Amino acid sequence: MAGKRDDERKNSVGPVLRAGEMADAVMQALEEDNPGKEFVVQDHVAYLRIETEGECIVRRETIERALGRPFKMPELEVNLTSFSGRIETTEDHMRFYLEKRL
């Protein structure tokens, strides 16, 4: 989201993940689980900041397909260094959202 003004980022939500296989799989899963959503990815070498407007969800089964192996959501939590917005986690999905838009 480089170059965007702060007032254009107020409604952005999403994960900040350690760079690597998990971050790549989550990015792929986010795009599949949120059709029509535009994601902005900031690659900071050691980590990726992934943001979109208002709300996004990532599902365990989608991450499993992207990784090509069984996956449990706590594995994502270990790689989640931060996030924008609020977060809801279950054993089947992780949702990033805002309760109120600015």
Backbone as JSON, one array per atom type, in Angstrom:
{
  "sequence": "MAGKRDDERKNSVGPVLRAGEMADAVMQALEEDNPGKEFVVQDHVAYLRIETEGECIVRRETIERALGRPFKMPELEVNLTSFSGRIETTEDHMRFYLEKRL",
  "N": [[0.82, -1.18, 0.0], [2.07, 1.08, -0.44], [2.56, 4.53, -0.88], [-0.08, 5.26, -0.56], [-2.28, 7.49, 1.1], [-2.69, 8.07, 4.66], [-5.43, 8.39, 5.34], [-6.63, 6.88, 3.38], [-6.09, 4.35, 4.14], [-7.42, 3.67, 6.44], [-9.49, 1.82, 6.66], [-8.38, -0.61, 6.16], [-7.65, -4.09, 6.44], [-6.09, -7.15, 7.55], [-3.55, -9.8, 7.51], [-0.19, -9.87, 8.9], [2.59, -11.58, 8.07], [5.29, -13.89, 8.68], [7.74, -14.15, 6.19], [7.74, -16.67, 3.65], [6.89, -20.15, 2.98], [4.38, -20.45, 4.28], [3.29, -17.83, 4.3], [3.07, -17.41, 1.54], [1.19, -19.41, 0.88], [-1.02, -18.54, 2.39], [-1.56, -16.08, 1.16], [-2.34, -16.97, -1.4], [-4.59, -18.46, -0.63], [-6.19, -16.45, 0.53], [-6.87, -14.93, -1.73], [-8.39, -16.81, -3.12], [-10.45, -17.36, -1.29], [-11.74, -14.95, -1.05], [-13.23, -13.82, -3.4], [-13.09, -11.31, -5.9], [-12.09, -9.37, -4.22], [-9.56, -6.93, -3.75], [-6.2, -7.2, -3.01], [-3.46, -5.75, -1.31], [-0.08, -6.18, -1.2], [2.67, -5.83, 0.8], [5.96, -6.39, 0.59], [8.37, -6.98, 2.8], [10.76, -8.3, 2.92], [11.56, -9.96, 5.28], [9.03, -10.26, 6.23], [5.53, -10.28, 5.21], [3.06, -7.9, 4.59], [-0.3, -8.02, 4.26], [-3.09, -6.59, 2.92], [-6.53, -5.55, 2.71], [-9.65, -4.01, 1.89], [-11.87, -3.45, 4.54], [-12.9, -6.29, 5.2], [-11.84, -9.71, 5.35], [-11.42, -13.22, 4.83], [-9.82, -16.29, 5.64], [-9.62, -19.67, 4.93], [-9.13, -22.85, 6.51], [-9.18, -25.23, 4.95], [-8.63, -24.21, 2.41], [-6.06, -23.2, 2.7], [-4.77, -25.62, 3.21], [-5.0, -26.84, 0.67], [-3.41, -25.07, -0.81], [-0.93, -25.45, 0.42], [-0.61, -28.14, 0.02], [-0.8, -30.16, 1.85], [-1.89, -31.57, 5.05], [-3.21, -29.26, 7.47], [-3.38, -27.2, 10.34], [-5.05, -24.55, 12.04], [-3.61, -23.3, 14.26], [-0.98, -23.41, 13.34], [-0.87, -21.35, 11.51], [-1.23, -19.19, 13.24], [1.21, -19.12, 14.6], [2.88, -18.09, 12.66], [1.84, -15.62, 12.26], [2.63, -12.46, 12.7], [1.56, -10.02, 13.23], [-1.42, -8.0, 12.73], [-3.93, -6.15, 10.89], [-6.85, -4.45, 11.87], [-9.62, -6.16, 13.4], [-9.73, -9.5, 14.78], [-10.97, -12.78, 14.22], [-10.9, -16.06, 15.2], [-11.17, -19.5, 14.42], [-11.2, -23.11, 14.44], [-11.47, -23.63, 11.8], [-11.29, -21.31, 10.24], [-9.9, -17.98, 9.75], [-10.68, -14.7, 10.36], [-10.44, -11.36, 9.37], [-11.46, -8.14, 10.21], [-13.45, -5.11, 10.4], [-15.26, -3.43, 12.91], [-16.4, -0.99, 12.79], [-16.44, 1.4, 10.27], [-14.2, 3.95, 9.17]],
  "CA": [[0.0, 0.0, 0.0], [3.0, 2.21, -0.51], [2.07, 5.67, -1.61], [-1.43, 5.64, -0.17], [-2.37, 8.37, 2.26], [-3.22, 7.42, 5.85], [-6.88, 8.36, 5.33], [-7.06, 5.83, 2.46], [-5.76, 3.06, 4.75], [-8.12, 3.53, 7.71], [-10.39, 0.67, 6.64], [-7.62, -1.79, 5.73], [-7.52, -5.21, 7.38], [-5.35, -8.28, 7.01], [-2.46, -10.35, 8.31], [1.24, -9.64, 8.69], [3.11, -12.94, 8.22], [6.69, -14.17, 8.36], [7.91, -14.55, 4.79], [8.03, -18.09, 3.43], [5.87, -21.03, 2.43], [3.07, -20.19, 4.89], [2.81, -16.55, 3.79], [2.67, -17.62, 0.14], [-0.04, -20.2, 0.89], [-2.1, -17.7, 2.9], [-1.89, -15.11, 0.11], [-3.1, -17.72, -2.4], [-5.89, -18.81, -0.03], [-6.98, -15.21, 0.67], [-7.41, -14.58, -3.04], [-9.44, -17.79, -3.46], [-11.56, -17.27, -0.33], [-12.35, -13.62, -1.11], [-13.31, -13.44, -4.81], [-13.44, -9.93, -6.18], [-11.36, -8.47, -3.33], [-8.22, -6.52, -4.16], [-5.24, -7.24, -1.91], [-2.2, -5.04, -1.46], [0.96, -6.91, -0.49], [3.93, -5.14, 1.02], [7.01, -7.37, 0.85], [9.44, -6.38, 3.6], [11.77, -9.35, 2.91], [11.38, -10.88, 6.41], [7.6, -10.45, 6.46], [4.59, -9.73, 4.24], [1.84, -7.26, 5.09], [-1.35, -8.24, 3.27], [-4.23, -5.77, 3.32], [-7.66, -5.33, 1.84], [-10.63, -3.11, 2.45], [-13.02, -3.85, 5.33], [-13.03, -7.65, 5.74], [-11.39, -10.86, 4.56], [-11.42, -14.49, 5.56], [-8.97, -17.34, 5.07], [-10.13, -20.95, 5.44], [-8.15, -23.92, 6.72], [-9.15, -26.15, 3.8], [-8.0, -23.53, 1.28], [-4.63, -23.19, 3.0], [-4.32, -27.01, 3.0], [-4.82, -27.04, -0.77], [-2.26, -24.27, -1.26], [0.28, -26.07, 0.94], [-0.53, -29.52, -0.46], [-0.65, -31.05, 3.0], [-2.78, -31.24, 6.16], [-2.88, -27.99, 8.11], [-4.22, -26.77, 11.48], [-4.99, -23.1, 12.18], [-2.54, -22.81, 15.14], [0.25, -23.24, 12.56], [-0.94, -19.99, 10.97], [-1.05, -18.25, 14.36], [2.64, -19.05, 14.89], [3.49, -17.27, 11.61], [1.15, -14.33, 12.24], [3.39, -11.56, 13.58], [0.68, -8.9, 13.55], [-2.54, -7.91, 11.81], [-4.68, -4.91, 10.89], [-8.27, -4.67, 12.12], [-9.93, -7.1, 14.47], [-9.51, -10.87, 14.3], [-11.82, -13.86, 14.72], [-10.27, -17.33, 14.82], [-11.8, -20.78, 14.77], [-10.34, -24.17, 13.92], [-11.69, -23.73, 10.37], [-11.02, -20.08, 9.5], [-9.45, -16.77, 10.43], [-11.35, -13.57, 9.72], [-9.97, -10.02, 9.71], [-12.61, -7.29, 9.92], [-13.67, -3.88, 11.15], [-16.61, -3.29, 13.45], [-16.89, 0.32, 12.37], [-15.61, 2.01, 9.22], [-13.87, 5.36, 9.35]],
  "C": [[0.87, 1.25, 0.0], [2.4, 3.31, -1.34], [0.65, 6.08, -1.25], [-1.38, 6.53, 1.06], [-2.97, 7.61, 3.43], [-4.74, 7.35, 5.84], [-7.43, 7.33, 4.36], [-6.82, 4.44, 3.05], [-6.58, 2.78, 6.01], [-9.01, 2.3, 7.78], [-9.7, -0.61, 6.17], [-7.53, -2.82, 6.84], [-6.67, -6.28, 6.73], [-4.18, -8.68, 7.87], [-1.09, -9.78, 7.95], [1.9, -10.97, 9.04], [4.61, -13.0, 7.96], [6.76, -14.64, 6.92], [8.21, -16.04, 4.7], [6.82, -18.83, 2.89], [4.47, -20.71, 2.98], [2.49, -18.88, 4.37], [2.33, -16.68, 2.35], [1.35, -18.37, 0.06], [-1.23, -19.36, 1.36], [-2.52, -16.68, 1.85], [-2.74, -15.78, -0.97], [-4.5, -18.03, -1.88], [-6.78, -17.57, 0.13], [-7.62, -14.83, -0.65], [-8.54, -15.53, -3.44], [-10.67, -17.62, -2.57], [-12.31, -15.94, -0.38], [-12.43, -13.13, -2.57], [-13.75, -11.99, -4.98], [-12.73, -8.92, -5.29], [-10.0, -8.16, -3.91], [-7.33, -6.5, -2.93], [-4.0, -6.45, -2.28], [-1.2, -5.78, -0.6], [2.21, -6.06, -0.42], [4.96, -6.2, 1.41], [8.17, -6.66, 1.54], [10.58, -7.38, 3.84], [11.53, -10.37, 4.03], [9.9, -11.15, 6.69], [6.79, -9.82, 5.33], [3.42, -9.11, 4.98], [0.82, -7.37, 3.96], [-2.59, -7.49, 3.74], [-5.3, -5.71, 2.24], [-8.64, -4.43, 2.57], [-11.69, -3.85, 3.27], [-13.07, -5.22, 5.97], [-12.41, -8.66, 4.78], [-11.35, -12.08, 5.47], [-10.45, -15.44, 4.86], [-9.38, -18.65, 5.75], [-9.03, -22.0, 5.5], [-8.05, -24.81, 5.48], [-8.49, -25.51, 2.58], [-6.49, -23.46, 1.48], [-4.05, -24.59, 2.79], [-4.07, -27.28, 1.52], [-3.59, -26.3, -1.28], [-0.94, -24.88, -0.8], [0.49, -27.48, 0.39], [-0.31, -30.52, 0.65], [-1.68, -30.68, 4.07], [-2.27, -30.01, 6.91], [-3.87, -27.72, 9.24], [-4.01, -25.28, 11.69], [-3.92, -22.61, 13.16], [-1.19, -22.64, 14.42], [0.29, -21.86, 11.92], [-0.67, -18.97, 12.07], [0.42, -18.07, 14.71], [3.36, -18.13, 13.9], [2.88, -15.87, 11.5], [1.85, -13.39, 13.22], [2.56, -10.37, 14.02], [-0.51, -8.95, 12.6], [-3.17, -6.52, 11.92], [-6.14, -5.25, 11.08], [-8.47, -5.55, 13.34], [-9.77, -8.5, 13.89], [-10.48, -11.82, 14.99], [-11.16, -15.15, 14.27], [-11.11, -18.5, 15.28], [-10.85, -21.86, 14.25], [-10.48, -24.32, 12.4], [-11.42, -22.46, 9.56], [-10.42, -19.0, 10.4], [-10.05, -15.61, 9.63], [-10.77, -12.27, 10.27], [-11.08, -9.06, 9.31], [-12.56, -6.01, 10.74], [-15.08, -3.91, 11.69], [-17.24, -1.99, 12.99], [-15.92, 0.88, 11.35], [-15.37, 3.47, 9.53], [-14.02, 6.11, 8.04]]
}
